[in-house]
């Protein structure tokens, strides 16, 4: 079921200005809602039909109206239309979390006996879903180094139905050659699914680079305020029906208030993301010059693997990156982290607040190795003043140095 068209769908994503216009306007229909700027919030489970004929019509395949709250309301449709418009896609569907988007997208394309091939640097819960759920029901998975496209060709099988990608890689921020990997997958009749949460449609339209199905954690940049859980699956018509059928069979949906907050966040995403990205790059360059830091992993830095591919394919960088400390004792690491005032220590990212999180990429690798001796720390740059964020890190390094 393809979302009903509203304002903004006649515009196509093209220049950066066009995309910002879509962020502001797509999915809204003020003059169908008494002139109200923001789409209304429908709290709905039961949706009544006035006649038997209308009830029977709502049960037919291809019905594009509303028949039960779990299968969509004007609130969910307005948000889905906006996300689809950002990608120039035929359809988008909102689900209950980013991981739900990942799992529903994968399940829509596989059956028992199939195989999926995953980039080795994907989000850890994706790996856990592949090993903990898919394997149990007869879908096998294996991993390849995304920075070595020849490994995809070597490992793809006749039964491979999905090549699953993420760019840049979770925690380590490599940028692979997405168009090349997608072309190789298509030569073997595999569907390409990509997690595009880091860049969003604003900085990388994955559908225009060979990807078939895009998943995003709406929890992150689209929402932008760290107060909802939601995911989105975006596709063209060739995959849209299968995805919606899987989502409906699982009973997966998003609540009306979360949908409202997600759409509200969407309207400011372009300005927030620009600030997140500017601050992150400032922090990354500052960290490069710190004697305590061994490496900084940020796609916009020439030292980051895949930097040239990022320059070729992406139009910007977001607020998430990582750096590797030179080896220190755990007590010194704790002194650095525990005293930070502006960086919260917790999972997720994409909100207005800055975050820092220790990570261990070695625990989530199969086809590649992570052998850095020092601790990796992932930063999300929020909307605070960059000078204050730098001062907070500097104070942390001073506490760390006192224990080294």
C-alpha positions in Angstrom: 0.0 0.0 0.0 1.6 3.2 -1.2 1.2 6.3 0.9 -1.3 8.9 -0.3 0.4 11.9 -2.0 0.5 15.3 -0.4 2.3 18.6 -0.7 6.0 18.2 -1.6 5.7 14.9 -3.5 5.8 16.7 -6.8 9.3 17.9 -5.9 12.3 15.6 -6.5 15.4 15.5 -4.3 18.2 17.2 -6.2 20.2 20.1 -4.9 20.8 20.6 -1.2 18.3 23.5 -1.3 15.6 21.2 -2.7 16.1 18.6 0.0 15.8 21.3 2.7 12.6 22.4 1.2 11.3 18.8 1.3 12.3 18.5 4.9 10.2 21.6 5.7 7.1 20.8 3.6 6.7 17.2 2.5 3.9 15.2 4.1 2.0 18.3 5.2 -1.5 19.1 3.8 -2.6 22.2 5.8 -5.6 23.0 3.6 -7.0 19.4 4.0 -6.8 20.1 7.8 -8.6 23.4 8.2 -5.4 25.3 7.5 -3.5 23.8 10.5 0.2 23.8 9.7 1.1 20.5 11.4 -0.7 17.3 10.6 -3.2 16.3 13.3 -2.6 13.5 15.7 -5.1 10.6 15.3 -5.4 8.3 18.3 -7.1 5.4 16.6 -7.6 1.7 16.8 -11.1 1.1 15.5 -12.0 2.9 12.2 -15.7 2.7 11.3 -17.3 2.2 7.9 -20.8 3.6 7.2 -22.0 0.8 5.0 -21.5 -2.9 4.2 -20.2 -2.0 0.8 -17.6 0.4 2.3 -16.5 -2.3 4.8 -16.1 -4.9 2.1 -14.1 -2.4 -0.1 -11.7 -1.8 2.8 -10.9 -5.5 2.9 -9.9 -5.8 -0.7 -6.3 -6.0 -1.8 -4.9 -2.6 -2.8 -7.3 -0.6 -0.6 -5.6 2.7 0.1 -7.7 4.1 2.8 -7.8 3.5 6.5 -9.2 0.4 8.1 -7.5 -0.2 11.4 -5.1 1.9 13.4 -2.3 -0.6 13.3 -2.3 -0.4 9.5 -2.1 3.4 9.3 -3.8 6.6 10.2 -3.5 10.1 8.7 -0.8 10.7 11.3 1.4 7.8 10.2 0.8 8.5 6.5 1.8 12.1 6.7 5.1 11.1 8.3 5.7 8.3 5.8 5.0 10.5 2.8 7.6 13.0 4.1 10.3 10.4 4.5 9.5 8.8 1.1 9.7 12.3 -0.5 13.2 12.9 0.9 14.5 9.8 -0.9 12.3 10.2 -4.0 11.0 6.8 -3.1 7.7 5.1 -3.8 7.0 4.1 -0.3 8.1 4.4 3.4 6.7 2.8 6.4 7.2 3.7 10.1 7.9 1.0 12.6 8.6 0.8 16.3 12.4 1.1 16.3 15.5 1.2 14.2 16.1 -2.5 14.9 12.5 -3.2 13.9 13.2 -1.5 10.5 16.3 -3.7 10.1 14.5 -6.9 11.0 11.3 -6.3 9.0 13.3 -5.2 5.9 15.4 -8.4 6.0 12.5 -10.7 6.8 10.6 -9.3 3.8 13.2 -10.7 1.4 14.2 -14.1 2.8 12.9 -17.6 3.5 14.3 -20.7 5.1 17.4 -21.9 3.1 18.4 -18.4 2.0 21.6 -16.7 2.8 22.5 -13.0 3.6 25.9 -11.4 3.3 26.6 -8.6 5.7 29.3 -5.9 5.8 31.5 -6.7 8.8 31.2 -3.2 10.3 27.4 -3.2 10.7 25.4 -2.2 13.8 25.9 -4.9 16.5 22.2 -5.6 17.0 22.0 -6.4 13.3 24.6 -9.1 13.8 22.7 -10.4 16.8 19.5 -10.6 14.8 21.2 -12.5 12.1 22.8 -15.0 14.5 20.1 -15.2 17.1 16.9 -15.1 15.0 17.6 -15.8 11.3 19.9 -18.8 11.9 17.2 -20.3 14.1 14.7 -20.3 11.2 17.1 -21.5 8.6 18.5 -18.3 7.1 22.3 -18.4 7.1 24.5 -15.3 7.3 28.2 -14.5 6.7 30.4 -11.4 6.7 32.8 -9.7 4.3 35.2 -6.7 4.5 33.3 -3.8 2.9 36.5 -2.1 2.1 37.5 -5.0 -0.1 34.7 -5.3 -2.7 36.3 -8.4 -4.2 35.3 -10.3 -1.0 31.7 -9.7 -1.7 32.1 -11.4 -5.1 34.1 -14.3 -3.5 31.5 -14.9 -0.8 28.2 -14.4 -2.5 26.3 -17.6 -3.2 23.4 -18.7 -5.5 21.1 -18.6 -2.4 22.3 -15.2 -1.3 19.1 -13.0 -1.2 20.5 -9.9 0.6 23.7 -7.9 0.7 23.4 -5.8 3.8 25.5 -2.6 4.1 26.1 0.4 6.4 28.0 3.5 5.6 30.0 4.7 7.3 30.6 1.6 9.5 29.3 1.6 13.0 32.0 2.6 15.6 34.9 2.6 13.1 33.5 4.9 10.3 34.9 3.4 7.2 33.1 4.5 4.0 32.9 1.7 1.4 32.1 2.0 -2.3 28.4 1.6 -2.1 27.7 1.8 -5.9 30.3 -0.8 -6.6 29.1 -3.2 -3.9 25.5 -2.7 -5.0 26.3 -3.4 -8.7 28.1 -6.6 -7.7 25.1 -7.7 -5.6 22.7 -7.0 -8.4 24.8 -9.1 -10.8 24.0 -12.0 -8.6 20.3 -11.1 -8.2 20.7 -10.1 -4.5 18.7 -7.3 -2.9 20.8 -4.5 -1.3 19.6 -3.2 2.0 21.5 -0.3 3.7 21.4 1.4 7.1 21.6 5.1 6.3 21.0 6.5 9.8 24.4 8.4 10.0 24.0 10.5 6.8 20.2 10.4 6.4 18.7 11.3 3.0 20.1 14.8 3.4 23.7 13.8 3.0 23.4 10.5 1.1 20.5 9.3 -1.0 21.2 5.6 -0.9 18.5 4.8 -3.5 20.3 6.9 -6.1 23.5 4.9 -5.4 22.2 1.5 -6.1 20.6 0.5 -2.8 17.2 -1.2 -3.0 15.9 -0.8 0.5 17.0 1.9 3.0 16.5 1.6 6.8 16.9 4.4 9.3 16.6 4.7 13.0 14.1 7.6 13.2 15.1 7.7 16.9 18.3 9.4 15.8 18.5 12.5 13.6 14.9 12.6 12.3 13.6 12.8 15.8 16.5 14.8 17.2 15.4 15.1 20.7 16.2 11.7 22.4 12.6 11.0 23.4 11.1 8.5 21.0 11.9 5.0 19.5 11.1 4.6 15.8 12.4 3.3 12.6 11.6 3.8 8.9 11.9 1.5 5.9 12.1 3.2 2.5 11.9 1.5 -0.9 10.7 1.6 -4.5 7.6 -0.2 -5.6 9.4 -3.5 -6.4 9.9 -4.1 -2.7 7.2 -2.0 -1.1 4.4 -4.5 -0.9 6.6 -7.3 0.6 7.9 -4.9 3.2 4.4 -3.7 4.2 3.1 -7.2 4.3 5.9 -8.2 6.7 5.4 -5.2 8.9 1.6 -5.9 9.1 2.1 -9.6 9.8 4.4 -8.7 12.7 1.9 -6.3 14.1 4.6 -3.6 14.0 3.5 0.0 14.2 4.4 3.4 15.7 2.3 5.3 18.2 0.5 8.5 17.2 2.4 10.7 19.7 5.7 9.4 18.6 4.8 9.9 15.0 3.9 13.5 15.8 7.2 14.1 17.5 9.1 12.5 14.7 7.5 14.7 12.1 8.1 17.7 14.3 11.8 16.8 14.5 12.0 16.2 10.8 11.1 19.9 10.1 14.3 21.1 11.8 16.6 18.2 10.8 18.5 20.1 8.1 19.6 22.9 10.4 20.3 20.6 13.3 22.3 18.2 11.2 24.4 21.0 9.7 25.3 22.2 13.2 25.9 18.7 14.5 28.3 18.1 11.6 30.1 21.4 11.9 30.7 20.9 15.6 31.8 17.3 15.1 34.4 18.2 12.5 35.7 20.9 14.8 36.1 18.4 17.6 37.6 15.8 15.3 40.3 18.2 14.1 41.1 19.4 17.6 41.4 15.8 18.8 43.8 15.0 16.0 46.3 17.4 17.6 46.0 16.0 21.1 49.0 13.9 22.3 46.7 11.5 24.2 44.9 10.5 20.9 46.2 7.8 18.6 43.6 8.1 15.8 40.5 10.0 14.9 37.9 8.2 12.8 35.8 10.7 10.9 34.9 10.3 7.2 35.6 13.9 6.4 39.2 13.6 7.5 41.7 12.4 4.8 43.1 9.9 7.3 39.8 8.0 7.6 39.5 4.9 5.4 37.2 5.6 2.5 37.5 9.4 2.7 37.8 9.8 -1.0 34.6 7.7 -1.4 32.9 9.9 1.1 33.9 13.0 -0.9 32.6 11.5 -4.1 29.2 10.2 -2.8 28.2 12.1 0.2 27.2 15.8 0.5 28.0 16.3 4.2 28.9 14.7 7.5 26.8 14.3 10.6 27.7 14.6 14.3 28.9 11.1 15.0 32.6 10.0 14.9 35.2 8.2 17.1 38.7 8.5 18.3 41.2 6.0 19.7 43.2 6.9 22.8 46.7 5.9 23.4 46.8 3.0 25.9 46.0 4.1 29.5 45.0 2.4 32.7 41.3 1.9 33.3 41.5 4.3 36.3 42.8 7.0 34.0 40.0 6.3 31.4 37.5 6.5 34.2 38.9 9.9 35.4 38.6 11.2 31.9 35.0 10.1 31.4 33.5 10.4 34.9 34.2 14.1 35.2 32.8 15.2 31.9 30.0 17.7 32.4 28.6 18.2 28.8 28.9 14.7 27.4 26.4 12.1 28.6 27.6 8.5 28.7 24.9 6.4 27.1 23.8 4.6 24.0 22.1 6.2 20.9 22.9 9.5 19.3 21.3 12.1 17.0 19.8 14.3 19.7 20.5 17.8 20.7 22.9 16.7 23.5 26.5 15.6 23.2 27.3 12.0 24.1 30.4 9.9 24.6 30.6 6.1 24.7 33.4 3.5 25.0 33.3 0.9 22.3 35.0 -2.4 21.5 34.9 -3.1 17.7 36.9 -6.3 18.1 33.8 -7.9 19.8 31.7 -7.3 16.7 34.0 -8.4 13.8 34.2 -11.6 11.9 35.8 -10.9 8.5 38.1 -8.1 9.6 40.3 -7.4 12.6 40.3 -4.6 15.1 43.7 -4.6 16.9 44.1 -1.1 18.2 45.7 -1.2 21.6 43.9 1.9 23.0 40.3 2.5 23.9 37.9 3.6 21.2 35.5 6.4 22.3 32.6 7.4 20.1 31.3 11.0 20.3 28.1 12.5 19.2 28.4 16.3 18.9 25.3 18.0 20.1 24.2 21.5 19.7 26.2 23.0 22.6 28.9 25.6 21.9 31.9 23.9 20.4 34.3 25.9 22.7 32.5 24.6 25.7 32.7 21.0 24.4 36.4 21.3 23.7 37.0 22.8 27.2 35.1 19.8 28.8 37.3 17.3 26.9 40.5 19.3 27.7 39.6 19.1 31.4 39.1 15.4 31.0 42.5 14.9 29.4 44.0 16.8 32.4 42.3 14.5 34.9 43.6 11.5 32.8 47.1 12.8 32.7 47.2 13.1 36.5 46.8 9.4 36.8 49.0 8.3 34.0 
